[in-house]
Amino acid sequence: MSAHLESEAGGEPTDHRKSRIDRLRARAHHALRSRAWRLRLFGLLAVQAGIAAAIAWFVAYQFLGNPSPVLAPTTAVGIVAASMGSRLRRTIELLAGVTLGLAVGDTLMPFFGIGPWQTGVVVVLAIGVAILLKGGGSLLTQAGGTAVLIATLEPPLRELSVPRFVDAAVGGLVGLGVGLLVAPINPQRTLLRLAEPVVGPAADIMHDLATALRTRDLGDAEQSLRGLRGLDPRLAALDDGLSAAQEVTRLAPLRWRERDSLNFHTTAIHHLERSLHGCRSLCRRLTTALKDDEPIPEEFPQAIDLLADALPTLRRAVQVGREPREARDQILAGVELVGRAQGFVGDPTRPHIHRLGYSGLVAVGSTGRLPTTC
């Protein structure tokens, strides 16, 4: 009897340890998948940066006579790192930042000398001038970074400013050439990989919202709303990837043949963004309806489930390159269910009976943001 009790008493900690081990395994598996996804997405950047740095250093050393080229490979790597955005704009900003940092550093260092406070003053002045010029983050960073290099690594000789600027210009051109001509990104593959962390989680969140509406669980509904809002950085990354893909197909000869397919992907991404914004507005209003204890007809959870199913359906259609008719039908069916939830009747002679409160009626209006013509 005592042995049996001891086994039961010892069974609970064992189950607890097993559950902890399972959670740790799940977290480790998720972390590995996340790292693998980032490596697949950004692994080419490492190769591009290495090639660009090597070429820029070689050109500056062999053809510009610079025995210690620093700015050329540094600028080249900075241009390559701008692949998830507009490389041309970033190139201009980086070169402008280098020029500004060189001008401020070479002008002030002969008077101030080299030291800690001198470096701080030069950086403050360089970034201050960049702010007055309404420069972006790249301009501010490059101006300050170049000022640091001038104040610490190079002698304060004004006659070296032209070679330094030439080094930076060569690095910028090399980085641009490697990113657009030698090893450009694959536009379709990049966009599909950037869409992975958006579509799957968004569909899961929408299904969770539908469950929360059925059970009238306000906490779960608010969690779903926070989850949809948390997708904004991933959508921003998808937009940056789309800009990079459009630039590559416009400027890289190796990717010119993919312009038509990119137009198809661009349209699909715009539909995806409209769907997510419409779903978030719908979620926000329905969460308010739960908070105000308004009625939630069953048609609303059914419609949200259909909208959630439309997201992976749209992704599969884009992957195989066909028109997303099935996704459109799912969205239209969801919109029709929302109309039923409103209490719409086809016979104009019958009185209209509202089944929703104020927030529910506003949620019905939010369905107008959904792309029903994809």
Residue frames relative to the residue before (quaternion, step in Angstrom):
aa qw qx qy qz dx dy dz
M 1.0000 0.0000 0.0000 0.0000 0.00 0.00 0.00
S 0.6789 0.4819 -0.2896 0.4722 3.55 0.90 -0.96
A 0.6273 0.5336 -0.3379 0.4556 3.58 1.04 -0.75
H 0.6367 0.5297 -0.3241 0.4572 3.54 1.05 -0.83
L 0.6596 0.5022 -0.3082 0.4667 3.57 0.96 -0.88
E 0.6411 0.5222 -0.3301 0.4554 3.56 1.01 -0.79
S 0.6487 0.5123 -0.3268 0.4581 3.57 1.01 -0.79
E 0.6493 0.4973 -0.3246 0.4751 3.56 1.05 -0.77
A 0.6536 0.5123 -0.3177 0.4577 3.54 1.02 -0.85
G 0.7062 0.4461 -0.2659 0.4812 3.54 1.05 -0.72
G 0.5590 0.6339 -0.3924 0.3630 3.58 1.20 -0.31
E 0.6359 0.5596 -0.3361 0.4117 3.59 1.00 -0.78
P 0.6656 0.4674 -0.3254 0.4824 3.64 0.86 -0.80
T 0.6233 0.5369 -0.3519 0.4464 3.59 1.04 -0.71
D 0.6540 0.4924 -0.3146 0.4805 3.59 0.95 -0.84
H 0.6349 0.5318 -0.3318 0.4518 3.55 1.02 -0.78
R 0.6533 0.5030 -0.3131 0.4713 3.57 0.99 -0.85
K 0.6367 0.5252 -0.3341 0.4551 3.59 1.00 -0.77
S 0.6582 0.5008 -0.3185 0.4633 3.57 0.94 -0.84
R 0.6375 0.5121 -0.3314 0.4706 3.58 1.03 -0.74
I 0.6432 0.5120 -0.3244 0.4678 3.57 0.98 -0.81
D 0.6410 0.5182 -0.3269 0.4623 3.58 0.98 -0.82
R 0.6548 0.5030 -0.3179 0.4660 3.59 0.96 -0.83
L 0.6499 0.5098 -0.3210 0.4634 3.57 0.97 -0.83
R 0.6405 0.5162 -0.3268 0.4653 3.58 1.00 -0.79
A 0.6501 0.5148 -0.3175 0.4600 3.57 0.98 -0.86
R 0.6623 0.4936 -0.3095 0.4711 3.57 0.97 -0.85
A 0.6504 0.5074 -0.3224 0.4642 3.59 0.97 -0.79
H 0.6420 0.5170 -0.3229 0.4650 3.57 1.01 -0.83
H 0.6534 0.5034 -0.3127 0.4710 3.58 0.97 -0.86
A 0.6543 0.5119 -0.3184 0.4566 3.59 0.96 -0.84
L 0.6545 0.5056 -0.3187 0.4630 3.59 0.96 -0.80
R 0.6497 0.5040 -0.3197 0.4708 3.58 0.98 -0.83
S 0.6467 0.5164 -0.3232 0.4590 3.58 1.00 -0.79
R 0.6660 0.4886 -0.3070 0.4728 3.59 0.94 -0.84
A 0.6412 0.5163 -0.3274 0.4638 3.58 1.00 -0.79
W 0.6333 0.5238 -0.3333 0.4620 3.59 1.02 -0.79
R 0.6711 0.4896 -0.3070 0.4644 3.60 0.90 -0.86
L 0.6364 0.5222 -0.3347 0.4587 3.58 1.04 -0.71
R 0.6518 0.5009 -0.3191 0.4717 3.60 0.98 -0.80
L 0.6942 0.4886 -0.2820 0.4470 3.56 0.99 -0.84
F 0.8241 0.2474 -0.0931 0.5009 3.57 0.80 -1.03
G 0.3910 0.7431 -0.4768 0.2601 3.61 1.21 0.05
L 0.6276 0.5458 -0.3409 0.4383 3.58 1.04 -0.75
L 0.5827 0.5888 -0.3761 0.4152 3.59 1.11 -0.60
A 0.6315 0.5321 -0.3397 0.4502 3.58 1.00 -0.78
V 0.6574 0.4960 -0.3058 0.4778 3.57 0.97 -0.86
Q 0.6580 0.5066 -0.3120 0.4616 3.58 0.90 -0.90
A 0.6644 0.5072 -0.3137 0.4504 3.58 0.90 -0.90
G 0.6545 0.5117 -0.3199 0.4554 3.59 0.96 -0.81
I 0.6578 0.5005 -0.3082 0.4709 3.58 0.94 -0.89
A 0.6765 0.5002 -0.2999 0.4497 3.58 0.88 -0.97
A 0.6560 0.5092 -0.3219 0.4548 3.62 0.93 -0.84
A 0.6617 0.5082 -0.3114 0.4549 3.59 0.94 -0.86
I 0.6761 0.4834 -0.3012 0.4674 3.59 0.88 -0.91
A 0.6606 0.5089 -0.3181 0.4510 3.60 0.90 -0.89
W 0.6483 0.5042 -0.3269 0.4676 3.59 0.94 -0.81
F 0.6582 0.5191 -0.3110 0.4478 3.59 0.91 -0.91
V 0.6751 0.4893 -0.3034 0.4612 3.60 0.88 -0.93
A 0.6756 0.4877 -0.3037 0.4620 3.60 0.88 -0.88
Y 0.6864 0.4817 -0.2881 0.4625 3.59 0.99 -0.77
Q 0.7524 0.4214 -0.2222 0.4549 3.57 0.83 -0.99
F 0.8142 0.3057 -0.1310 0.4760 3.59 0.82 -0.96
L 0.7246 0.3905 -0.2505 0.5096 3.61 1.16 -0.44
G 0.4285 -0.7420 0.4338 0.2788 3.55 1.28 -0.08
N 0.4263 0.6823 -0.4834 0.3451 3.57 1.11 0.57
P 0.3153 -0.7886 0.4921 0.1912 3.62 -0.41 1.13
S 0.7866 0.1840 -0.1003 0.5808 3.58 1.20 -0.45
P 0.0172 -0.8409 0.5409 -0.0026 3.62 0.45 1.15
V 0.0585 -0.8044 0.5910 -0.0139 3.55 -0.71 1.14
L 0.7130 0.4754 -0.2719 0.4379 3.56 0.79 -1.03
A 0.6223 0.5691 -0.3599 0.3992 3.60 0.95 -0.75
P 0.7303 0.3856 -0.2737 0.4929 3.67 0.62 -0.92
T 0.6096 0.5567 -0.3634 0.4317 3.61 1.05 -0.66
T 0.6811 0.4696 -0.2865 0.4832 3.58 0.90 -0.90
A 0.6220 0.5453 -0.3468 0.4422 3.59 1.00 -0.75
V 0.6634 0.4880 -0.3060 0.4776 3.58 0.93 -0.86
G 0.6351 0.5340 -0.3335 0.4476 3.60 1.01 -0.74
I 0.6433 0.5050 -0.3226 0.4765 3.59 1.03 -0.73
V 0.6546 0.5050 -0.3238 0.4600 3.59 0.89 -0.84
A 0.6478 0.5326 -0.3234 0.4383 3.59 1.00 -0.77
A 0.6379 0.5244 -0.3275 0.4592 3.59 1.25 -0.27
S 0.3237 0.7932 -0.4775 0.1952 3.59 1.20 0.32
M 0.6846 0.4435 -0.2964 0.4968 3.61 1.13 -0.54
G 0.7167 0.3184 -0.2540 0.5661 3.55 0.99 0.88
S 0.7146 -0.4149 0.3190 0.4642 3.55 -1.20 -0.44
R 0.3001 -0.7816 0.5191 0.1721 3.58 -0.39 1.21
L 0.6349 0.5353 -0.3500 0.4334 3.59 0.94 -0.77
R 0.6641 0.4851 -0.3076 0.4786 3.58 0.90 -0.90
R 0.6665 0.4976 -0.3105 0.4602 3.59 0.92 -0.87
T 0.6131 0.5466 -0.3528 0.4482 3.61 1.03 -0.69
I 0.6598 0.4993 -0.3086 0.4692 3.56 0.92 -0.89
E 0.6628 0.5062 -0.3086 0.4574 3.58 0.95 -0.89
L 0.6624 0.5082 -0.3146 0.4518 3.58 0.93 -0.87
L 0.6724 0.4838 -0.3032 0.4711 3.59 0.89 -0.89
A 0.6367 0.5067 -0.3365 0.4739 3.58 1.03 -0.72
G 0.6467 0.5164 -0.3207 0.4608 3.58 1.01 -0.75
V 0.6374 0.5147 -0.3238 0.4733 3.56 0.99 -0.83
T 0.6583 0.5096 -0.3132 0.4570 3.58 0.89 -0.91
L 0.6656 0.4977 -0.3062 0.4642 3.57 0.95 -0.87
G 0.6602 0.5024 -0.3098 0.4644 3.59 0.93 -0.86
L 0.6417 0.5158 -0.3206 0.4684 3.57 1.02 -0.79
A 0.6670 0.5151 -0.3120 0.4387 3.56 0.87 -0.93
V 0.6931 0.4625 -0.2846 0.4740 3.58 0.85 -0.96
G 0.6798 0.5037 -0.2991 0.4414 3.60 0.87 -0.94
D 0.7177 0.4435 -0.2660 0.4663 3.59 0.79 -0.98
T 0.6356 0.5248 -0.3391 0.4534 3.60 1.16 -0.46
L 0.7822 0.3785 -0.1853 0.4588 3.58 0.87 -0.92
M 0.6203 0.5951 -0.3617 0.3609 3.60 0.96 -0.76
P 0.6256 0.5244 -0.3797 0.4352 3.69 0.92 -0.59
F 0.6917 0.4548 -0.2833 0.4843 3.60 1.15 -0.54
F 0.7434 0.4185 -0.2228 0.4717 3.60 0.98 -0.82
G 0.3666 -0.7047 0.5198 0.3144 3.57 1.03 -0.75
I 0.5596 -0.5984 0.4624 0.3389 3.57 -1.34 -0.16
G 0.3561 0.7132 -0.5438 0.2623 3.54 -0.91 0.97
P 0.7044 -0.4783 0.3030 0.4280 3.60 -1.23 0.15
W 0.7124 0.4358 -0.2868 0.4693 3.60 0.78 -0.93
Q 0.6017 0.5511 -0.3641 0.4491 3.59 1.11 -0.62
T 0.6391 0.5196 -0.3282 0.4624 3.59 1.00 -0.83
G 0.6572 0.5144 -0.3138 0.4528 3.58 0.94 -0.86
V 0.6564 0.5117 -0.3149 0.4561 3.58 0.94 -0.86
V 0.6635 0.5085 -0.3098 0.4530 3.58 0.92 -0.91
V 0.6529 0.5048 -0.3200 0.4653 3.60 0.96 -0.82
V 0.6388 0.5229 -0.3315 0.4567 3.60 0.94 -0.87
L 0.6900 0.4781 -0.2889 0.4603 3.58 0.85 -0.92
A 0.6470 0.5198 -0.3311 0.4490 3.61 0.95 -0.81
I 0.6931 0.4472 -0.2813 0.4903 3.60 0.86 -0.92
G 0.6134 0.5502 -0.3541 0.4422 3.60 1.06 -0.66
V 0.6512 0.4915 -0.3169 0.4837 3.58 0.96 -0.80
A 0.6352 0.5263 -0.3312 0.4581 3.60 1.01 -0.78
I 0.6365 0.5135 -0.3301 0.4714 3.60 1.05 -0.74
L 0.6480 0.5148 -0.3206 0.4607 3.59 0.96 -0.80
L 0.6789 0.4628 -0.2803 0.4963 3.58 1.16 -0.58
K 0.4367 -0.7209 0.4329 0.3197 3.59 1.35 0.15
G 0.2450 0.7951 -0.5153 0.2055 3.55 0.99 0.85
G 0.4962 -0.6512 0.4953 0.2904 3.53 -1.26 0.52
G 0.7769 -0.3609 0.2445 0.4543 3.53 -1.33 -0.13
S 0.6484 0.5207 -0.3238 0.4512 3.59 0.99 -0.79
L 0.6530 0.5095 -0.3187 0.4610 3.57 0.96 -0.83
L 0.6612 0.5025 -0.3126 0.4611 3.59 0.93 -0.87
T 0.6748 0.5035 -0.3000 0.4485 3.57 0.87 -0.95
Q 0.6990 0.4701 -0.2850 0.4574 3.57 0.84 -0.96
A 0.6246 0.5309 -0.3504 0.4529 3.60 0.99 -0.73
G 0.6901 0.4667 -0.2864 0.4732 3.59 0.88 -0.91
G 0.6661 0.5092 -0.3090 0.4491 3.59 0.92 -0.87
T 0.6586 0.4935 -0.3154 0.4724 3.58 0.96 -0.81
A 0.6216 0.5346 -0.3435 0.4581 3.58 1.02 -0.74
V 0.6282 0.5225 -0.3360 0.4684 3.60 1.02 -0.73
L 0.6536 0.5110 -0.3199 0.4575 3.59 0.91 -0.88
I 0.6669 0.4977 -0.3085 0.4609 3.56 0.91 -0.88
A 0.7094 0.4804 -0.2655 0.4421 3.58 0.96 -0.88
T 0.7906 0.3411 -0.1608 0.4824 3.60 1.08 -0.56
L 0.7870 0.3632 -0.1839 0.4635 3.61 0.90 -0.87
E 0.7760 0.3324 -0.1685 0.5089 3.57 1.04 -0.66
P 0.5186 -0.6116 0.4804 0.3552 3.61 -1.12 0.50
P 0.4976 -0.6814 0.4489 0.2941 3.62 -1.02 0.71
L 0.2692 0.7538 -0.5463 0.2466 3.58 0.40 1.22
R 0.3976 -0.7564 0.4656 0.2302 3.58 -0.51 1.16
E 0.6434 0.5498 -0.3491 0.4022 3.60 1.01 -0.68
L 0.6224 0.5460 -0.3574 0.4322 3.63 1.21 -0.10
S 0.4492 0.7233 -0.4470 0.2742 3.59 1.23 -0.12
V 0.6452 0.5196 -0.3420 0.4435 3.61 0.97 -0.71
P 0.6647 0.4720 -0.3312 0.4751 3.68 0.80 -0.78
R 0.6302 0.5254 -0.3502 0.4518 3.58 0.99 -0.72
F 0.6672 0.4860 -0.3149 0.4684 3.58 0.89 -0.84
V 0.6278 0.5239 -0.3396 0.4648 3.57 1.03 -0.73
D 0.6027 0.5494 -0.3483 0.4620 3.58 1.05 -0.76
A 0.6813 0.4855 -0.2909 0.4642 3.56 0.86 -0.96
A 0.6514 0.5131 -0.3227 0.4564 3.59 0.98 -0.82
V 0.6372 0.5136 -0.3254 0.4736 3.59 1.00 -0.80
G 0.6504 0.5144 -0.3191 0.4589 3.58 0.93 -0.85
G 0.6571 0.5119 -0.3142 0.4555 3.57 0.97 -0.82
L 0.6719 0.4880 -0.2978 0.4709 3.57 0.93 -0.84
V 0.6399 0.5144 -0.3281 0.4671 3.58 1.01 -0.78
G 0.6582 0.5036 -0.3133 0.4638 3.60 0.92 -0.86
L 0.6521 0.5049 -0.3106 0.4727 3.57 0.99 -0.82
G 0.6710 0.5045 -0.3024 0.4514 3.58 0.95 -0.86
V 0.6529 0.5004 -0.3224 0.4684 3.59 0.95 -0.81
G 0.7072 0.4837 -0.2726 0.4376 3.57 0.90 -0.90
L 0.7801 0.3410 -0.1724 0.4955 3.57 1.06 -0.67
L 0.7818 0.3382 -0.1706 0.4952 3.60 1.08 -0.60
V 0.7464 0.4167 -0.2354 0.4624 3.58 0.79 -0.98
A 0.8148 -0.0418 0.0825 0.5723 3.59 0.72 -1.06
P 0.0136 0.8301 -0.5570 0.0232 3.63 0.45 1.12
I 0.5767 -0.5843 0.4400 0.3640 3.55 -1.21 0.51
N 0.4601 -0.6270 0.5424 0.3179 3.55 -1.29 0.38
P 0.3860 -0.7706 0.4406 0.2511 3.64 -0.28 1.17
Q 0.6997 0.4765 -0.2945 0.4435 3.60 0.75 -0.99
R 0.6715 0.4989 -0.3052 0.4550 3.57 0.86 -0.94
T 0.6438 0.5271 -0.3221 0.4516 3.58 0.99 -0.83
L 0.6823 0.4853 -0.2972 0.4590 3.59 0.88 -0.91
L 0.6464 0.5168 -0.3293 0.4547 3.59 0.96 -0.78
R 0.6704 0.4851 -0.3029 0.4727 3.58 0.98 -0.79
L 0.6491 0.5015 -0.3230 0.4721 3.59 1.04 -0.66
A 0.6552 0.5121 -0.3140 0.4581 3.59 1.16 -0.57
E 0.5048 0.6816 -0.4161 0.3279 3.61 1.15 -0.47
P 0.7586 0.3711 -0.2419 0.4777 3.65 0.69 -0.93
V 0.6093 0.5266 -0.3637 0.4682 3.60 1.25 0.20
V 0.7336 0.4610 -0.2585 0.4273 3.56 0.67 -1.14
G 0.6943 0.4977 -0.2932 0.4293 3.58 0.73 -1.03
P 0.7019 0.4437 -0.2861 0.4781 3.63 0.74 -0.95
A 0.6297 0.5370 -0.3491 0.4396 3.61 0.99 -0.74
A 0.6506 0.5056 -0.3188 0.4684 3.60 0.96 -0.82
D 0.6509 0.5079 -0.3190 0.4654 3.60 0.95 -0.83
I 0.6511 0.5167 -0.3193 0.4551 3.59 0.96 -0.84
M 0.6597 0.5053 -0.3171 0.4571 3.59 0.97 -0.82
H 0.6296 0.5078 -0.3374 0.4816 3.59 1.01 -0.70
D 0.6335 0.5149 -0.3327 0.4721 3.60 1.02 -0.75
L 0.6264 0.5305 -0.3348 0.4627 3.58 1.05 -0.74
A 0.6404 0.5208 -0.3299 0.4581 3.59 0.94 -0.84
T 0.6489 0.5033 -0.3154 0.4756 3.58 0.99 -0.80
A 0.6495 0.5150 -0.3202 0.4587 3.58 0.97 -0.82
L 0.6480 0.5073 -0.3287 0.4633 3.60 1.01 -0.69
R 0.6412 0.5230 -0.3343 0.4512 3.59 1.00 -0.76
T 0.7544 0.3640 -0.1995 0.5086 3.56 0.99 -0.84
R 0.3508 -0.7569 0.4720 0.2852 3.58 1.36 -0.07
D 0.3126 0.7385 -0.5177 0.2980 3.55 0.94 1.00
L 0.2929 -0.7964 0.5053 0.1569 3.57 -0.21 1.28
G 0.6331 0.5485 -0.3410 0.4268 3.60 0.96 -0.78
D 0.6785 0.4727 -0.2947 0.4789 3.59 0.91 -0.88
A 0.6262 0.5313 -0.3426 0.4563 3.60 1.05 -0.71
E 0.6588 0.4884 -0.3085 0.4821 3.59 0.97 -0.81
Q 0.6179 0.5310 -0.3416 0.4686 3.59 1.08 -0.66
S 0.6334 0.5185 -0.3256 0.4733 3.58 1.04 -0.74
L 0.6422 0.5140 -0.3264 0.4657 3.57 0.99 -0.80
R 0.6492 0.4975 -0.3212 0.4774 3.60 0.96 -0.79
G 0.6340 0.5370 -0.3333 0.4457 3.57 1.04 -0.73
L 0.6612 0.4909 -0.3096 0.4754 3.59 0.96 -0.82
R 0.6486 0.4980 -0.3251 0.4749 3.58 1.00 -0.72
G 0.6401 0.5492 -0.3230 0.4293 3.57 1.09 -0.67
L 0.5887 0.5820 -0.3654 0.4257 3.58 1.26 -0.19
D 0.4386 0.7294 -0.4462 0.2765 3.61 1.22 -0.19
P 0.6649 0.4831 -0.3429 0.4548 3.68 0.82 -0.77
R 0.6494 0.5068 -0.3281 0.4624 3.59 1.03 -0.68
L 0.6247 0.5103 -0.3382 0.4847 3.58 1.08 -0.65
A 0.6264 0.5251 -0.3380 0.4664 3.59 1.04 -0.73
A 0.6416 0.5059 -0.3215 0.4785 3.59 1.02 -0.78
L 0.6300 0.5208 -0.3331 0.4700 3.59 1.05 -0.72
D 0.6386 0.5122 -0.3255 0.4731 3.60 1.00 -0.75
D 0.6426 0.5088 -0.3235 0.4728 3.59 0.99 -0.81
G 0.6478 0.5120 -0.3170 0.4666 3.57 1.00 -0.80
L 0.6320 0.5220 -0.3327 0.4663 3.57 1.05 -0.72
S 0.6382 0.5159 -0.3278 0.4681 3.59 0.99 -0.78
A 0.6545 0.5029 -0.3092 0.4723 3.57 0.99 -0.86
A 0.6531 0.5115 -0.3196 0.4578 3.60 0.95 -0.82
Q 0.6522 0.5072 -0.3178 0.4651 3.59 0.97 -0.80
E 0.6491 0.5095 -0.3184 0.4666 3.57 1.01 -0.78
V 0.6517 0.5192 -0.3197 0.4512 3.58 0.96 -0.84
T 0.6952 0.4587 -0.2878 0.4728 3.61 0.86 -0.89
R 0.6487 0.5066 -0.3262 0.4648 3.58 1.17 -0.39
L 0.8091 0.3062 -0.1263 0.4854 3.60 0.96 -0.85
A 0.6991 0.4666 -0.2804 0.4636 3.61 1.06 -0.61
P 0.4118 -0.7339 0.4738 0.2595 3.63 -0.51 1.07
L 0.6272 0.5560 -0.3426 0.4244 3.60 1.06 -0.67
R 0.7522 0.3733 -0.1977 0.5057 3.63 1.18 -0.44
W 0.3768 0.7466 -0.4852 0.2552 3.61 1.19 0.14
R 0.6572 0.5344 -0.3231 0.4221 3.59 0.98 -0.76
E 0.6665 0.5096 -0.3033 0.4518 3.61 1.21 -0.28
R 0.3596 0.7625 -0.4818 0.2388 3.61 1.22 0.21
D 0.6656 0.5080 -0.3188 0.4442 3.59 0.88 -0.88
S 0.6778 0.4775 -0.3007 0.4714 3.58 0.89 -0.88
L 0.6206 0.5334 -0.3525 0.4540 3.59 1.07 -0.62
N 0.5979 0.5475 -0.3669 0.4562 3.60 1.05 -0.65
F 0.6344 0.5216 -0.3229 0.4703 3.57 1.03 -0.78
H 0.6679 0.4891 -0.2947 0.4774 3.59 0.94 -0.90
T 0.6241 0.5470 -0.3416 0.4411 3.59 1.02 -0.75
T 0.6522 0.5048 -0.3099 0.4730 3.57 0.95 -0.88
A 0.6581 0.5119 -0.3118 0.4557 3.58 0.94 -0.87
I 0.6511 0.5095 -0.3232 0.4604 3.61 0.98 -0.80
H 0.6368 0.5172 -0.3321 0.4654 3.58 1.01 -0.75
H 0.6362 0.5056 -0.3254 0.4834 3.59 1.03 -0.74
L 0.6332 0.5309 -0.3310 0.4557 3.58 1.00 -0.80
E 0.6715 0.4931 -0.3034 0.4624 3.59 0.90 -0.88
R 0.6431 0.5058 -0.3262 0.4735 3.60 0.98 -0.79
S 0.6364 0.5290 -0.3318 0.4529 3.58 0.98 -0.80
L 0.6894 0.4812 -0.2923 0.4559 3.58 0.87 -0.92
H 0.6446 0.5013 -0.3319 0.4723 3.60 0.98 -0.74
G 0.6521 0.5034 -0.3166 0.4702 3.58 1.00 -0.77
C 0.6509 0.5096 -0.3120 0.4684 3.58 1.01 -0.80
R 0.6530 0.5066 -0.3283 0.4574 3.58 0.98 -0.75
S 0.6395 0.5067 -0.3279 0.4761 3.59 1.00 -0.76
L 0.6306 0.5268 -0.3197 0.4719 3.56 1.05 -0.82
C 0.6604 0.5103 -0.2994 0.4624 3.57 0.94 -0.91
R 0.6499 0.5241 -0.3246 0.4445 3.58 0.92 -0.83
R 0.6957 0.4697 -0.2835 0.4637 3.59 0.89 -0.89
L 0.6663 0.4917 -0.3114 0.4662 3.58 0.98 -0.76
T 0.5995 0.5368 -0.3586 0.4731 3.58 1.12 -0.57
T 0.6411 0.5048 -0.3170 0.4834 3.56 1.03 -0.76
A 0.6235 0.5393 -0.3387 0.4535 3.58 1.05 -0.75
L 0.6411 0.5013 -0.3229 0.4832 3.59 1.02 -0.75
K 0.6513 0.5257 -0.3184 0.4451 3.57 0.94 -0.86
D 0.7277 0.4007 -0.2266 0.5085 3.58 1.08 -0.76
D 0.4489 -0.7203 0.4277 0.3109 3.57 1.32 0.22
E 0.2999 0.7431 -0.5337 0.2702 3.57 0.95 0.92
P 0.5757 -0.5886 0.4235 0.3780 3.61 -1.15 0.44
I 0.1429 -0.7630 0.6265 0.0700 3.56 -1.12 0.78
P 0.2629 -0.7855 0.5352 0.1656 3.63 -0.17 1.19
E 0.6357 -0.5633 0.3790 0.3672 3.56 -1.19 0.59
E 0.5696 0.6138 -0.3904 0.3825 3.58 1.13 -0.54
F 0.6058 0.5754 -0.3651 0.4106 3.60 1.06 -0.61
P 0.6813 0.4528 -0.3143 0.4818 3.67 0.74 -0.83
Q 0.6288 0.5257 -0.3434 0.4586 3.59 1.02 -0.72
A 0.6541 0.5109 -0.3156 0.4600 3.57 0.96 -0.84
I 0.6623 0.5025 -0.3134 0.4590 3.58 0.96 -0.83
D 0.6086 0.5316 -0.3528 0.4718 3.59 1.05 -0.65
L 0.6530 0.5008 -0.3193 0.4700 3.59 0.98 -0.78
L 0.6450 0.5057 -0.3246 0.4721 3.58 0.98 -0.78
A 0.6346 0.5169 -0.3306 0.4699 3.59 1.03 -0.73
D 0.6621 0.4977 -0.3096 0.4670 3.59 0.97 -0.82
A 0.6151 0.5756 -0.3531 0.4071 3.59 1.10 -0.62
L 0.6007 0.5916 -0.3700 0.3902 3.61 1.08 -0.62
P 0.7173 0.3887 -0.2826 0.5045 3.69 0.68 -0.87
T 0.5830 0.5635 -0.3822 0.4433 3.61 1.12 -0.51
L 0.6415 0.5096 -0.3100 0.4824 3.56 1.03 -0.83
R 0.6487 0.5184 -0.3252 0.4524 3.60 0.95 -0.81
R 0.6607 0.5001 -0.3172 0.4613 3.61 0.92 -0.85
A 0.6393 0.5217 -0.3335 0.4559 3.59 1.00 -0.75
V 0.6594 0.4993 -0.3114 0.4679 3.57 0.98 -0.81
Q 0.6332 0.5525 -0.3384 0.4235 3.60 0.97 -0.79
V 0.7492 0.3594 -0.2106 0.5149 3.60 0.99 -0.79
G 0.4935 -0.7111 0.4005 0.3007 3.58 1.27 0.03
R 0.5428 0.5970 -0.4338 0.4008 3.62 0.99 0.68
E 0.6396 -0.5289 0.3895 0.3995 3.54 -1.25 0.40
P 0.4109 -0.7436 0.4730 0.2336 3.62 -0.84 0.94
R 0.0424 0.8373 -0.5430 0.0476 3.59 0.67 1.07
E 0.6422 0.5291 -0.3364 0.4410 3.59 0.97 -0.81
A 0.6419 0.5075 -0.3253 0.4740 3.58 0.99 -0.79
R 0.6355 0.5206 -0.3336 0.4624 3.58 0.99 -0.78
D 0.6534 0.5106 -0.3208 0.4576 3.59 0.94 -0.83
Q 0.6437 0.5151 -0.3278 0.4613 3.59 1.02 -0.75
I 0.6503 0.5010 -0.3182 0.4742 3.57 0.98 -0.79
L 0.6530 0.5090 -0.3176 0.4621 3.59 0.94 -0.84
A 0.6384 0.5116 -0.3263 0.4736 3.58 1.01 -0.77
G 0.6431 0.5163 -0.3225 0.4646 3.58 1.02 -0.74
V 0.6445 0.5083 -0.3183 0.4743 3.58 0.99 -0.81
E 0.6321 0.5267 -0.3314 0.4618 3.59 1.01 -0.77
L 0.6474 0.5066 -0.3223 0.4694 3.60 0.98 -0.78
V 0.6176 0.5291 -0.3470 0.4670 3.59 1.04 -0.70
G 0.6305 0.5281 -0.3326 0.4615 3.58 1.04 -0.73
R 0.6399 0.5055 -0.3251 0.4789 3.57 1.03 -0.72
A 0.6284 0.5379 -0.3407 0.4469 3.57 1.00 -0.76
Q 0.6237 0.5523 -0.3378 0.4381 3.57 1.13 -0.61
G 0.5024 -0.6523 0.4332 0.3665 3.58 1.17 -0.47
F 0.3132 0.7722 -0.4962 0.2435 3.58 1.21 0.50
V 0.0628 -0.7704 0.6338 0.0286 3.56 -1.05 0.84
G 0.4915 -0.7051 0.4402 0.2596 3.53 -1.03 0.82
D 0.6546 0.5050 -0.3155 0.4658 3.60 1.16 -0.47
P 0.3164 -0.7859 0.4924 0.1998 3.63 -0.38 1.14
T 0.6074 0.5698 -0.3663 0.4150 3.62 1.19 -0.32
R 0.6422 0.5083 -0.3287 0.4703 3.57 1.22 -0.34
P 0.5315 -0.6309 0.4464 0.3466 3.62 -1.02 0.66
H 0.4237 -0.6926 0.5288 0.2474 3.55 -1.13 0.74
I 0.1273 -0.7943 0.5932 0.0314 3.56 -0.72 1.09
H 0.2895 -0.7638 0.5549 0.1579 3.57 -0.61 1.14
R 0.2050 -0.7826 0.5800 0.0950 3.54 -0.96 0.95
L 0.6999 0.4541 -0.2443 0.4942 3.57 1.29 -0.04
G 0.4489 -0.6369 0.5492 0.3020 3.49 -1.36 0.32
Y 0.7769 -0.3419 0.2311 0.4756 3.55 -1.29 -0.20
S 0.6980 0.4661 -0.2863 0.4622 3.60 0.76 -1.01
G 0.6261 0.5346 -0.3422 0.4530 3.57 1.06 -0.68
L 0.6503 0.5018 -0.3180 0.4735 3.58 1.02 -0.76
V 0.6311 0.5074 -0.3356 0.4813 3.59 1.06 -0.71
A 0.6137 0.5453 -0.3439 0.4557 3.60 1.07 -0.73
V 0.6084 0.5416 -0.3533 0.4601 3.58 1.06 -0.70
G 0.6604 0.5062 -0.3071 0.4618 3.57 0.99 -0.81
S 0.5984 0.5815 -0.3606 0.4168 3.60 1.15 -0.55
T 0.5778 0.5952 -0.3876 0.4020 3.59 1.14 -0.44
G 0.5264 0.6316 -0.4181 0.3864 3.58 1.23 -0.20
R 0.6177 0.5444 -0.3502 0.4466 3.60 1.22 -0.32
L 0.5594 0.6205 -0.4003 0.3767 3.57 1.19 -0.30
P 0.4357 -0.7110 0.4872 0.2594 3.64 -0.94 0.85
T 0.0561 -0.8295 0.5557 -0.0009 3.60 -0.11 1.25
T 0.6908 0.4362 -0.2881 0.4994 3.62 1.24 0.11
C 0.2776 0.7820 -0.5156 0.2135 3.60 1.08 0.67
